[in-house]
Amino acid sequence: MSITREILDPGLVFLAAMSVSTVILMVMTIHRPFVVKIDLQREPAELALSMVACGVVASLATGVIAGSVLVTGVATLVTLGLRFGLPRLTMAGAQQLAMLPLGWIVGTAWTLRLLAEGHMPTWMMVLAVIASVFSAVWLLVSFAVALSRQALMTHREWQRPVEPADPLHPRRAPKVSIHLPCYAEPPEVVIATIDALAALDYPDYEILVIDNNTKDPALWMPVQEYCAKLNAGRSDNRFQFFHVAPLDGAKAGALNYLMKGGFVSPDAELIAVIDADYFSTPDFLSRLAAFFENPKIGYVQTPHDYREHEDSAYLTACYWEYMPNNKIEMAGLSEYNSAITIGTMCIIRKQALIDAGLWAEWCLTEDSEVSVRIRALGYDGIYLRETFGRGLIPETFEDYKKQRFRWIAGPVQQLVRHWRLYLPIRWGGSPQINWWSKLLELQRGVEPLLGVFGTVFGFGSAIVSVTLIALGEVPTLNLPTPFWVAAWLALVGTLASTWFRYRLSDCHSIRDMVLGEIARNSLTWIQMLGGIAGLSPRPLGWRRTPKFQGKAAGLRALKETLPETLIGLAHIVLIVAALALRKSDTDDVGLLVAMAAAASGIRFLCAPVMAWLSEKRLASLTADQPGEQDSAASLRAA
């Protein structure tokens, strides 16, 4: 018996309904990060209720009872297989993972059958096959992400540390050398950061402030004088300041200067790195140093977090774009021995850093790059989601994009340089990095490139489709009702999952979630550029994130988003053309093309929205404080 599209309809609707039921189960079981309440005796009943409900929805939407029963049985078996094969998963987590392979199988088969039964031209079949192959690769990435980076949404048990440690007895506390690199920073910002470090409740540490290449003495000399003032009356010379110019290597070069120059105390066992704008909490060292009593621990990382964002829509958007990654995904990586260092609020074992060869001056993300080499030496790393310090969000959308360019290009550079480490051991890969870490490092480097391919392929397919529709080369296609039911259910499931992810990140405002999504989508273009640039064999320039207050730039700010705006407008042209070329209200080919173009184009149009929000804020500050050149910190109650 041949498989018809009608037989596959129940599977399409079932899986879309399953995306909704999965989030419902997550909300019922995960009360807050790492706090999961599960009644093992009720789990079978919850799974049965979830599966039966999805089956009933599929049956009602399609009228195909046998197909609905079949897909219910298959989905139940796959979910149970994952639940017992990966016992740390919640039942909701098992459902989440089960949807990925089932969705690819059903979606691919359904699409190809629909095109065949509709007698669509060969070129559409070819595009569908290419898309299915691409989605199969993306499936592998998505599975790794769902199991690791989204572990806080899918797991019930934890094998790695999730909470800070108790403070060590002062006699056992290892000495920490805190390195604070800065370049052309507002002196009051750096001084406030030093004050926060001076208040640490830890018995033995030093602070090395290094300013590299700042030309204006008015920026670095006040910091030098302040360090000398703090040292007055002290015998240990705890606060040391270095101004070095010229010095190559940007931040990595400055950190290497301290390590290679013999400025670090010989008895220091740990190195902490703090960015110039980060105000640390007093217990930053005391609650983390104990982890290093385990000789296998090479580094401990805590989240990037930020202050004084609540009164600005632009800063709030940036903040909540950061948080799901910093509070959810990074903690999940740690559970799978894949924690990375991210440049500030981290502590590294000094000997591990030396053995790894210090900081890479060729990489835009020298922080995460060194964690790869440290793990290749056999060390482990830990990432904790608790905040121990807060910094400043980039003042302008232009600087926000520059920051993200570094964060995207850097991992691609790492992949180009270190891909051999990620191979299986038999092929010469690192024997010290476990296969999960290898897979996730590959994912970090490949994901931006897959994003580039997906966007270009989607946009190109839309252009081809509209052109051939205009030439009359595409037959009329009427999508069946089950497709629209599945589409609406999938949309609800996606929105619900996004809401739950933000909630676990401590965001409870729908407005803030929407702003976070605008910020996330606004970075689409710069992330594409970063992914491509990371492949370049030429060194990439390291551009810092300024801490001075930005100035309203008017139309110049919008010009910074000209590529995104033009691409977004091109998508709008495609949408209008696709809808205008529809042969009738029942012809859904043009409607499908328009929907796909809308989903893609809206991402690019979020960029001018973010630029406008940034400009609006800066214009307001300029109007309130005309003629002043205050730093971001003073303007944000630092």
RARAHU-V468691 format. One record per residue. N is the residue number from 0. D_LAST is the distance of its C-alpha to the last C-alpha in Angstrom with 2 decimals. Layout:
# RARAHU-V468691
n={N;N}
d_last={D_LAST;D_LAST}
This chain:
# RARAHU-V468691
n={0;1;2;3;4;5;6;7;8;9;10;11;12;13;14;15;16;17;18;19;20;21;22;23;24;25;26;27;28;29;30;31;32;33;34;35;36;37;38;39;40;41;42;43;44;45;46;47;48;49;50;51;52;53;54;55;56;57;58;59;60;61;62;63;64;65;66;67;68;69;70;71;72;73;74;75;76;77;78;79;80;81;82;83;84;85;86;87;88;89;90;91;92;93;94;95;96;97;98;99;100;101;102;103;104;105;106;107;108;109;110;111;112;113;114;115;116;117;118;119;120;121;122;123;124;125;126;127;128;129;130;131;132;133;134;135;136;137;138;139;140;141;142;143;144;145;146;147;148;149;150;151;152;153;154;155;156;157;158;159;160;161;162;163;164;165;166;167;168;169;170;171;172;173;174;175;176;177;178;179;180;181;182;183;184;185;186;187;188;189;190;191;192;193;194;195;196;197;198;199;200;201;202;203;204;205;206;207;208;209;210;211;212;213;214;215;216;217;218;219;220;221;222;223;224;225;226;227;228;229;230;231;232;233;234;235;236;237;238;239;240;241;242;243;244;245;246;247;248;249;250;251;252;253;254;255;256;257;258;259;260;261;262;263;264;265;266;267;268;269;270;271;272;273;274;275;276;277;278;279;280;281;282;283;284;285;286;287;288;289;290;291;292;293;294;295;296;297;298;299;300;301;302;303;304;305;306;307;308;309;310;311;312;313;314;315;316;317;318;319;320;321;322;323;324;325;326;327;328;329;330;331;332;333;334;335;336;337;338;339;340;341;342;343;344;345;346;347;348;349;350;351;352;353;354;355;356;357;358;359;360;361;362;363;364;365;366;367;368;369;370;371;372;373;374;375;376;377;378;379;380;381;382;383;384;385;386;387;388;389;390;391;392;393;394;395;396;397;398;399;400;401;402;403;404;405;406;407;408;409;410;411;412;413;414;415;416;417;418;419;420;421;422;423;424;425;426;427;428;429;430;431;432;433;434;435;436;437;438;439;440;441;442;443;444;445;446;447;448;449;450;451;452;453;454;455;456;457;458;459;460;461;462;463;464;465;466;467;468;469;470;471;472;473;474;475;476;477;478;479;480;481;482;483;484;485;486;487;488;489;490;491;492;493;494;495;496;497;498;499;500;501;502;503;504;505;506;507;508;509;510;511;512;513;514;515;516;517;518;519;520;521;522;523;524;525;526;527;528;529;530;531;532;533;534;535;536;537;538;539;540;541;542;543;544;545;546;547;548;549;550;551;552;553;554;555;556;557;558;559;560;561;562;563;564;565;566;567;568;569;570;571;572;573;574;575;576;577;578;579;580;581;582;583;584;585;586;587;588;589;590;591;592;593;594;595;596;597;598;599;600;601;602;603;604;605;606;607;608;609;610;611;612;613;614;615;616;617;618;619;620;621;622;623;624;625;626;627;628;629;630;631;632;633;634;635;636;637}
d_last={71.15;68.67;65.09;64.52;61.29;62.18;62.27;58.71;57.40;56.84;54.74;52.46;51.91;51.76;48.91;46.90;47.45;46.56;43.05;42.58;44.24;42.13;38.87;40.57;41.51;37.99;36.58;39.37;38.82;35.13;33.20;29.90;29.15;31.79;33.38;36.67;39.45;42.80;46.32;48.42;51.52;50.08;48.82;52.24;52.55;49.09;49.96;53.35;51.94;49.38;52.06;54.69;52.36;51.55;55.27;56.23;53.79;55.27;58.78;58.22;56.59;59.27;62.36;62.90;63.24;64.45;61.59;59.07;60.64;60.64;56.98;56.08;58.04;56.64;53.00;53.62;55.19;52.45;49.76;51.72;52.26;48.55;47.79;50.32;49.96;46.21;46.19;42.42;42.07;41.98;44.71;42.17;40.97;44.61;45.11;42.08;43.53;47.06;46.15;45.29;48.76;50.59;48.66;49.47;53.15;53.70;51.63;53.38;56.83;56.34;55.18;58.04;60.61;59.38;59.72;63.11;64.49;63.27;65.05;61.95;62.48;62.16;59.04;57.14;58.38;57.25;53.74;53.66;54.78;52.20;49.48;50.81;50.77;47.19;46.21;48.00;45.77;42.72;44.16;43.92;40.26;39.60;41.48;39.46;36.19;37.43;38.57;35.63;32.42;33.12;34.38;32.13;34.11;37.50;37.81;38.82;38.96;36.68;37.94;34.73;31.93;29.55;27.75;26.09;28.58;29.16;28.03;30.73;32.58;31.13;34.43;34.15;30.53;30.67;28.76;25.75;24.78;21.16;20.92;17.79;19.01;17.36;18.89;17.93;14.18;12.00;12.53;9.26;7.79;10.92;10.97;7.85;9.69;12.82;11.83;11.32;14.66;16.25;15.92;17.92;21.02;23.38;26.29;26.77;24.35;23.50;20.62;21.84;19.50;21.47;20.85;23.62;25.10;22.44;24.78;22.76;22.73;20.05;17.57;18.89;20.58;17.62;16.60;20.27;20.56;17.66;19.36;22.59;21.26;20.14;23.60;25.43;27.71;27.22;30.26;28.75;26.69;23.92;21.39;23.10;22.14;24.27;24.46;27.12;28.64;30.41;29.61;30.66;29.34;25.69;23.39;26.52;28.17;25.42;25.51;29.30;29.36;27.90;30.37;33.39;32.89;33.40;30.05;29.33;30.86;34.26;33.77;30.52;31.47;28.26;25.76;22.17;20.15;16.36;14.75;12.66;9.38;10.13;8.90;12.41;13.96;16.41;19.39;18.73;21.77;23.86;24.33;25.07;27.18;30.20;30.82;31.96;34.90;36.48;37.68;37.56;33.77;32.41;28.75;26.30;23.58;20.82;19.19;16.70;14.16;11.11;8.25;7.86;11.37;13.50;13.98;15.25;18.60;18.02;14.84;16.59;19.67;18.11;16.50;19.86;21.73;20.01;20.42;24.25;24.62;22.01;23.08;26.77;28.32;26.91;27.92;31.33;31.77;31.25;34.11;36.37;35.55;33.67;30.06;28.33;25.51;22.75;21.02;18.04;17.87;21.62;24.19;27.51;30.72;31.30;35.00;34.54;32.26;34.89;37.76;36.19;36.05;32.32;30.03;31.73;31.00;33.03;30.89;27.85;26.78;27.57;25.64;27.85;30.88;30.96;31.01;34.26;35.89;34.81;36.37;39.41;39.87;40.25;36.84;34.98;31.31;29.32;26.49;24.84;23.03;20.86;17.14;16.04;12.74;10.34;9.46;9.13;12.25;14.39;14.06;17.83;20.67;22.35;19.67;19.61;23.38;23.31;21.26;23.81;26.65;25.80;25.53;28.93;30.84;29.97;31.78;34.71;34.88;34.93;37.77;39.75;39.42;39.78;41.99;44.77;42.75;42.62;46.40;48.64;49.68;53.24;52.05;50.08;46.73;44.60;46.23;42.99;40.91;42.16;43.36;40.51;37.97;40.22;40.49;36.77;36.01;38.70;37.14;33.73;35.55;38.16;36.20;34.75;38.30;39.82;37.38;38.59;42.19;41.81;40.26;42.78;45.66;44.74;44.40;47.59;49.45;48.50;49.85;53.04;53.50;53.17;55.50;58.16;57.90;58.62;61.60;62.96;62.69;60.88;62.94;61.82;59.82;59.33;56.72;57.90;56.31;55.05;52.77;51.02;50.80;49.26;46.83;45.54;45.32;43.47;40.95;40.42;40.10;37.54;35.38;35.75;34.82;31.70;30.73;31.37;29.34;26.26;27.04;27.17;23.71;22.55;22.63;24.85;24.58;27.26;25.23;22.40;25.18;26.77;23.62;23.23;26.87;26.53;23.83;26.04;29.09;27.51;27.28;31.05;32.08;29.54;30.37;34.02;33.46;31.52;34.34;36.96;35.15;34.83;38.64;38.92;40.46;38.63;35.29;32.34;29.75;26.28;23.64;20.02;17.13;15.41;11.68;12.45;12.51;15.88;18.63;21.00;24.13;26.54;29.54;28.37;25.78;28.65;30.82;28.51;29.74;33.34;34.77;33.35;34.53;37.99;38.38;37.39;39.91;42.52;42.09;42.63;45.82;46.99;46.34;48.34;51.10;51.41;51.74;54.10;56.37;56.93;60.68;60.46;58.19;59.24;58.41;55.17;54.85;53.08;50.95;49.87;48.99;47.01;45.09;44.28;43.20;40.99;39.25;38.63;37.88;35.22;32.98;33.11;32.66;29.33;27.97;28.55;27.10;23.78;24.02;24.69;21.75;19.43;21.32;21.24;17.48;17.25;20.19;18.63;15.55;18.13;20.29;17.71;16.67;19.87;20.27;16.73;15.40;11.66;9.66;8.19;4.69;5.53;7.41;5.46;3.77;0.00}
